[in-house]
């Protein structure tokens, strides 16, 4: 007698386990923002940019931006003054 096993996975369930939302770390120190991104299972990549109007070490923007859904372990470029 043959045994048949059926496995059903929905795309919604798969996507929710493989995607995360980029947290808003703009205007935070790099150390704080980096920790939040790592906690969200993302990989921060620091990019220093000159900016006389911002406190040194402050996050100016991220790419992808806050609120976007991305895959787990996605690299997030973090632009820091």
N, CA, C and O atoms as a GROMACS GRO file, in nm:
protein
  324
    1UNK      N    1   0.085  -0.117   0.000
    1UNK     CA    2   0.000   0.000   0.000
    1UNK      C    3   0.090   0.124   0.000
    1UNK      O    4   0.178   0.137   0.084
    2UNK      N    5   0.067   0.215  -0.093
    2UNK     CA    6   0.146   0.337  -0.105
    2UNK      C    7   0.095   0.444  -0.007
    2UNK      O    8  -0.025   0.454   0.019
    3UNK      N    9   0.187   0.519   0.044
    3UNK     CA   10   0.152   0.628   0.137
    3UNK      C   11   0.177   0.760   0.067
    3UNK      O   12   0.286   0.783   0.014
    4UNK      N   13   0.076   0.847   0.067
    4UNK     CA   14   0.087   0.976   0.001
    4UNK      C   15   0.080   1.086   0.106
    4UNK      O   16  -0.010   1.088   0.190
    5UNK      N   17   0.176   1.177   0.100
    5UNK     CA   18   0.178   1.292   0.190
    5UNK      C   19   0.160   1.417   0.105
    5UNK      O   20   0.230   1.437   0.006
    6UNK      N   21   0.067   1.501   0.146
    6UNK     CA   22   0.042   1.625   0.073
    6UNK      C   23   0.083   1.741   0.162
    6UNK      O   24   0.042   1.750   0.277
    7UNK      N   25   0.163   1.828   0.107
    7UNK     CA   26   0.210   1.948   0.178
    7UNK      C   27   0.160   2.070   0.102
    7UNK      O   28   0.186   2.084  -0.018
    8UNK      N   29   0.091   2.156   0.171
    8UNK     CA   30   0.037   2.274   0.106
    8UNK      C   31   0.093   2.398   0.174
    8UNK      O   32   0.077   2.417   0.294
    9UNK      N   33   0.159   2.482   0.096
    9UNK     CA   34   0.213   2.608   0.147
    9UNK      C   35   0.152   2.722   0.069
    9UNK      O   36   0.144   2.717  -0.054
   10UNK      N   37   0.110   2.824   0.138
   10UNK     CA   38   0.056   2.940   0.069
   10UNK      C   39   0.165   3.044   0.054
   10UNK      O   40   0.255   3.055   0.138
   11UNK      N   41   0.157   3.119  -0.052
   11UNK     CA   42   0.257   3.222  -0.078
   11UNK      C   43   0.258   3.326   0.034
   11UNK      O   44   0.365   3.376   0.069
   12UNK      N   45   0.145   3.359   0.089
   12UNK     CA   46   0.136   3.459   0.195
   12UNK      C   47   0.217   3.416   0.316
   12UNK      O   48   0.292   3.497   0.372
   13UNK      N   49   0.205   3.291   0.357
   13UNK     CA   50   0.280   3.242   0.472
   13UNK      C   51   0.430   3.243   0.445
   13UNK      O   52   0.508   3.280   0.532
   14UNK      N   53   0.469   3.205   0.328
   14UNK     CA   54   0.611   3.204   0.294
   14UNK      C   55   0.668   3.345   0.294
   14UNK      O   56   0.775   3.369   0.350
   15UNK      N   57   0.599   3.438   0.233
   15UNK     CA   58   0.649   3.574   0.224
   15UNK      C   59   0.659   3.641   0.360
   15UNK      O   60   0.755   3.715   0.385
   16UNK      N   61   0.564   3.617   0.447
   16UNK     CA   62   0.568   3.682   0.577
   16UNK      C   63   0.686   3.635   0.660
   16UNK      O   64   0.735   3.708   0.746
   17UNK      N   65   0.734   3.513   0.635
   17UNK     CA   66   0.848   3.461   0.708
   17UNK      C   67   0.981   3.501   0.646
   17UNK      O   68   1.086   3.489   0.710
   18UNK      N   69   0.979   3.548   0.523
   18UNK     CA   70   1.102   3.580   0.453
   18UNK      C   71   1.123   3.730   0.434
   18UNK      O   72   1.228   3.771   0.384
   19UNK      N   73   1.027   3.812   0.474
   19UNK     CA   74   1.036   3.956   0.452
   19UNK      C   75   1.027   4.029   0.586
   19UNK      O   76   0.958   3.986   0.678
   20UNK      N   77   1.099   4.140   0.594
   20UNK     CA   78   1.094   4.227   0.712
   20UNK      C   79   1.076   4.370   0.666
   20UNK      O   80   1.103   4.403   0.551
   21UNK      N   81   1.030   4.454   0.756
   21UNK     CA   82   1.013   4.596   0.727
   21UNK      C   83   1.136   4.671   0.778
   21UNK      O   84   1.180   4.650   0.891
   22UNK      N   85   1.190   4.758   0.695
   22UNK     CA   86   1.306   4.838   0.735
   22UNK      C   87   1.262   4.937   0.843
   22UNK      O   88   1.170   5.016   0.820
   23UNK      N   89   1.326   4.934   0.960
   23UNK     CA   90   1.287   5.028   1.066
   23UNK      C   91   1.337   5.169   1.036
   23UNK      O   92   1.432   5.187   0.959
   24UNK      N   93   1.273   5.268   1.096
   24UNK     CA   94   1.315   5.407   1.078
   24UNK      C   95   1.427   5.437   1.177
   24UNK      O   96   1.405   5.446   1.298
   25UNK      N   97   1.547   5.454   1.125
   25UNK     CA   98   1.663   5.484   1.209
   25UNK      C   99   1.722   5.621   1.178
   25UNK      O  100   1.827   5.657   1.232
   26UNK      N  101   1.656   5.697   1.092
   26UNK     CA  102   1.703   5.831   1.057
   26UNK      C  103   1.702   5.919   1.181
   26UNK      O  104   1.611   5.912   1.263
   27UNK      N  105   1.805   6.002   1.194
   27UNK     CA  106   1.827   6.095   1.305
   27UNK      C  107   1.874   6.026   1.433
   27UNK      O  108   1.882   6.089   1.538
   28UNK      N  109   1.904   5.897   1.425
   28UNK     CA  110   1.961   5.826   1.540
   28UNK      C  111   2.111   5.812   1.519
   28UNK      O  112   2.160   5.828   1.407
   29UNK      N  113   2.183   5.784   1.628
   29UNK     CA  114   2.326   5.759   1.612
   29UNK      C  115   2.344   5.629   1.535
   29UNK      O  116   2.256   5.543   1.534
   30UNK      N  117   2.461   5.616   1.471
   30UNK     CA  118   2.484   5.495   1.394
   30UNK      C  119   2.478   5.371   1.482
   30UNK      O  120   2.422   5.269   1.442
   31UNK      N  121   2.534   5.379   1.603
   31UNK     CA  122   2.535   5.264   1.693
   31UNK      C  123   2.394   5.215   1.724
   31UNK      O  124   2.367   5.095   1.722
   32UNK      N  125   2.304   5.309   1.753
   32UNK     CA  126   2.165   5.274   1.784
   32UNK      C  127   2.096   5.218   1.660
   32UNK      O  128   2.030   5.114   1.666
   33UNK      N  129   2.110   5.287   1.547
   33UNK     CA  130   2.046   5.242   1.423
   33UNK      C  131   2.098   5.108   1.376
   33UNK      O  132   2.021   5.024   1.329
   34UNK      N  133   2.228   5.088   1.388
   34UNK     CA  134   2.288   4.960   1.348
   34UNK      C  135   2.226   4.846   1.430
   34UNK      O  136   2.191   4.742   1.375
   35UNK      N  137   2.214   4.867   1.561
   35UNK     CA  138   2.156   4.764   1.648
   35UNK      C  139   2.012   4.733   1.608
   35UNK      O  140   1.971   4.617   1.608
   36UNK      N  141   1.934   4.836   1.576
   36UNK     CA  142   1.794   4.815   1.535
   36UNK      C  143   1.786   4.737   1.404
   36UNK      O  144   1.700   4.649   1.388
   37UNK      N  145   1.874   4.768   1.310
   37UNK     CA  146   1.873   4.698   1.182
   37UNK      C  147   1.913   4.552   1.198
   37UNK      O  148   1.853   4.463   1.137
   38UNK      N  149   2.013   4.527   1.281
   38UNK     CA  150   2.056   4.390   1.306
   38UNK      C  151   1.944   4.312   1.376
   38UNK      O  152   1.919   4.196   1.344
   39UNK      N  153   1.877   4.376   1.472
   39UNK     CA  154   1.765   4.311   1.542
   39UNK      C  155   1.654   4.274   1.444
   39UNK      O  156   1.585   4.174   1.463
   40UNK      N  157   1.636   4.356   1.340
   40UNK     CA  158   1.534   4.330   1.238
   40UNK      C  159   1.582   4.229   1.134
   40UNK      O  160   1.515   4.205   1.033
   41UNK      N  161   1.700   4.169   1.159
   41UNK     CA  162   1.759   4.069   1.070
   41UNK      C  163   1.801   4.127   0.935
   41UNK      O  164   1.786   4.064   0.830
   42UNK      N  165   1.854   4.250   0.941
   42UNK     CA  166   1.907   4.317   0.823
   42UNK      C  167   2.056   4.337   0.842
   42UNK      O  168   2.109   4.322   0.952
   43UNK      N  169   2.125   4.372   0.734
   43UNK     CA  170   2.270   4.389   0.737
   43UNK      C  171   2.304   4.534   0.704
   43UNK      O  172   2.300   4.574   0.588
   44UNK      N  173   2.338   4.615   0.807
   44UNK     CA  174   2.371   4.755   0.781
   44UNK      C  175   2.508   4.771   0.716
   44UNK      O  176   2.605   4.704   0.753
   45UNK      N  177   2.514   4.861   0.618
   45UNK     CA  178   2.641   4.896   0.552
   45UNK      C  179   2.660   5.046   0.570
   45UNK      O  180   2.588   5.126   0.509
   46UNK      N  181   2.756   5.085   0.652
   46UNK     CA  182   2.778   5.226   0.682
   46UNK      C  183   2.846   5.296   0.565
   46UNK      O  184   2.945   5.248   0.510
   47UNK      N  185   2.790   5.413   0.530
   47UNK     CA  186   2.849   5.497   0.427
   47UNK      C  187   2.859   5.638   0.485
   47UNK      O  188   2.757   5.703   0.509
   48UNK      N  189   2.982   5.683   0.508
   48UNK     CA  190   3.003   5.817   0.565
   48UNK      C  191   2.995   5.922   0.456
   48UNK      O  192   3.056   5.909   0.350
   49UNK      N  193   2.917   6.027   0.484
   49UNK     CA  194   2.902   6.137   0.390
   49UNK      C  195   2.922   6.269   0.466
   49UNK      O  196   2.874   6.284   0.578
   50UNK      N  197   2.991   6.363   0.404
   50UNK     CA  198   3.010   6.492   0.472
   50UNK      C  199   2.877   6.568   0.480
   50UNK      O  200   2.802   6.577   0.383
   51UNK      N  201   2.851   6.623   0.600
   51UNK     CA  202   2.730   6.702   0.618
   51UNK      C  203   2.753   6.795   0.737
   51UNK      O  204   2.755   6.750   0.852
   52UNK      N  205   2.771   6.923   0.709
   52UNK     CA  206   2.799   7.021   0.814
   52UNK      C  207   2.677   7.053   0.899
   52UNK      O  208   2.691   7.107   1.009
   53UNK      N  209   2.558   7.022   0.851
   53UNK     CA  210   2.434   7.057   0.922
   53UNK      C  211   2.390   6.950   1.021
   53UNK      O  212   2.298   6.974   1.099
   54UNK      N  213   2.453   6.833   1.020
   54UNK     CA  214   2.411   6.724   1.108
   54UNK      C  215   2.522   6.692   1.208
   54UNK      O  216   2.640   6.713   1.181
   55UNK      N  217   2.482   6.642   1.322
   55UNK     CA  218   2.578   6.599   1.424
   55UNK      C  219   2.653   6.478   1.370
   55UNK      O  220   2.594   6.388   1.312
   56UNK      N  221   2.784   6.478   1.390
   56UNK     CA  222   2.866   6.369   1.340
   56UNK      C  223   2.820   6.234   1.398
   56UNK      O  224   2.795   6.222   1.518
   57UNK      N  225   2.808   6.135   1.311
   57UNK     CA  226   2.766   6.002   1.354
   57UNK      C  227   2.616   5.980   1.348
   57UNK      O  228   2.567   5.875   1.388
   58UNK      N  229   2.542   6.081   1.298
   58UNK     CA  230   2.396   6.071   1.289
   58UNK      C  231   2.355   6.012   1.154
   58UNK      O  232   2.413   6.046   1.051
   59UNK      N  233   2.256   5.925   1.157
   59UNK     CA  234   2.206   5.865   1.032
   59UNK      C  235   2.122   5.967   0.958
   59UNK      O  236   2.027   6.024   1.012
   60UNK      N  237   2.158   5.990   0.832
   60UNK     CA  238   2.088   6.087   0.747
   60UNK      C  239   1.977   6.022   0.665
   60UNK      O  240   1.870   6.080   0.646
   61UNK      N  241   2.003   5.900   0.616
   61UNK     CA  242   1.904   5.827   0.537
   61UNK      C  243   1.947   5.682   0.523
   61UNK      O  244   2.061   5.647   0.552
   62UNK      N  245   1.854   5.599   0.478
   62UNK     CA  246   1.886   5.460   0.449
   62UNK      C  247   1.834   5.425   0.310
   62UNK      O  248   1.742   5.488   0.258
   63UNK      N  249   1.894   5.322   0.253
   63UNK     CA  250   1.849   5.271   0.124
   63UNK      C  251   1.853   5.119   0.131
   63UNK      O  252   1.961   5.060   0.137
   64UNK      N  253   1.738   5.055   0.130
   64UNK     CA  254   1.603   5.104   0.112
   64UNK      C  255   1.555   5.187   0.232
   64UNK      O  256   1.609   5.177   0.342
   65UNK      N  257   1.452   5.268   0.206
   65UNK     CA  258   1.399   5.358   0.308
   65UNK      C  259   1.314   5.284   0.410
   65UNK      O  260   1.268   5.172   0.388
   66UNK      N  261   1.295   5.351   0.524
   66UNK     CA  262   1.211   5.296   0.632
   66UNK      C  263   1.071   5.264   0.579
   66UNK      O  264   1.016   5.338   0.497
   67UNK      N  265   1.016   5.154   0.628
   67UNK     CA  266   0.882   5.114   0.590
   67UNK      C  267   0.875   5.018   0.473
   67UNK      O  268   0.772   4.955   0.451
   68UNK      N  269   0.983   5.006   0.398
   68UNK     CA  270   0.982   4.915   0.284
   68UNK      C  271   1.002   4.771   0.330
   68UNK      O  272   1.076   4.745   0.425
   69UNK      N  273   0.934   4.678   0.263
   69UNK     CA  274   0.950   4.536   0.290
   69UNK      C  275   1.068   4.485   0.208
   69UNK      O  276   1.078   4.510   0.088
   70UNK      N  277   1.158   4.414   0.275
   70UNK     CA  278   1.276   4.358   0.210
   70UNK      C  279   1.297   4.215   0.259
   70UNK      O  280   1.235   4.172   0.357
   71UNK      N  281   1.383   4.143   0.192
   71UNK     CA  282   1.410   4.005   0.233
   71UNK      C  283   1.501   4.004   0.356
   71UNK      O  284   1.573   4.100   0.382
   72UNK      N  285   1.495   3.896   0.431
   72UNK     CA  286   1.583   3.878   0.547
   72UNK      C  287   1.729   3.888   0.501
   72UNK      O  288   1.764   3.844   0.392
   73UNK      N  289   1.811   3.945   0.586
   73UNK     CA  290   1.956   3.961   0.561
   73UNK      C  291   1.988   4.053   0.443
   73UNK      O  292   2.098   4.048   0.389
   74UNK      N  293   1.891   4.136   0.404
   74UNK     CA  294   1.914   4.235   0.299
   74UNK      C  295   2.015   4.338   0.350
   74UNK      O  296   2.010   4.377   0.467
   75UNK      N  297   2.105   4.380   0.265
   75UNK     CA  298   2.197   4.488   0.299
   75UNK      C  299   2.121   4.620   0.293
   75UNK      O  300   2.052   4.648   0.194
   76UNK      N  301   2.133   4.700   0.399
   76UNK     CA  302   2.073   4.833   0.404
   76UNK      C  303   2.186   4.934   0.410
   76UNK      O  304   2.264   4.934   0.505
   77UNK      N  305   2.194   5.019   0.310
   77UNK     CA  306   2.295   5.125   0.311
   77UNK      C  307   2.252   5.232   0.410
   77UNK      O  308   2.140   5.283   0.404
   78UNK      N  309   2.343   5.264   0.502
   78UNK     CA  310   2.314   5.362   0.607
   78UNK      C  311   2.408   5.480   0.587
   78UNK      O  312   2.530   5.469   0.605
   79UNK      N  313   2.350   5.594   0.548
   79UNK     CA  314   2.430   5.714   0.521
   79UNK      C  315   2.443   5.794   0.651
   79UNK      O  316   2.344   5.836   0.711
   80UNK      N  317   2.568   5.813   0.694
   80UNK     CA  318   2.598   5.871   0.825
   80UNK      C  319   2.682   5.996   0.808
   80UNK      O  320   2.774   6.001   0.727
   81UNK      N  321   2.646   6.100   0.886
   81UNK     CA  322   2.722   6.227   0.878
   81UNK      C  323   2.857   6.212   0.946
   81UNK      O  324   2.935   6.306   0.950
   0.00000   0.00000   0.00000
